[in-house]
Amino acid sequence: MDPFQMVVIIVAIVFGTKAWRDHMRFKEMRANDRASDVEFERMSAEVTRLKERVRVLEKIVTDGDHRLHEEISRLA
């Protein structure tokens, strides 16, 4: 085997190994992205639910304050 063939084989092995590592990292990143998507959907649903609860609480606080003000006005 001449030196040129050895260099070509070594370069091919190096690039092949790098391509395999990149492929494995890509697969791992895709799995993490799927997990992140599930977590994002869960958190998004929770934020929506919490916003609705805050809306209800704001309505209760605002209505109660308004009613209290009307009752005090009636008494005076």
C-alpha angles and dihedrals in degrees: 000000000000123000094253092059091048091053091048091049092047092049090048091051092048094049092043091053091048092049091050092050091048090050092051092048090049091053090050092049091051090052090050091048091054090051090047091051091053091048091047092052091049092049092045091054090048092050090050091050092048092049089054091050091050090050090053092047091049090051092049093048094044095045092046091051092048093048091047090052091050092049092050090048091052091051094051 
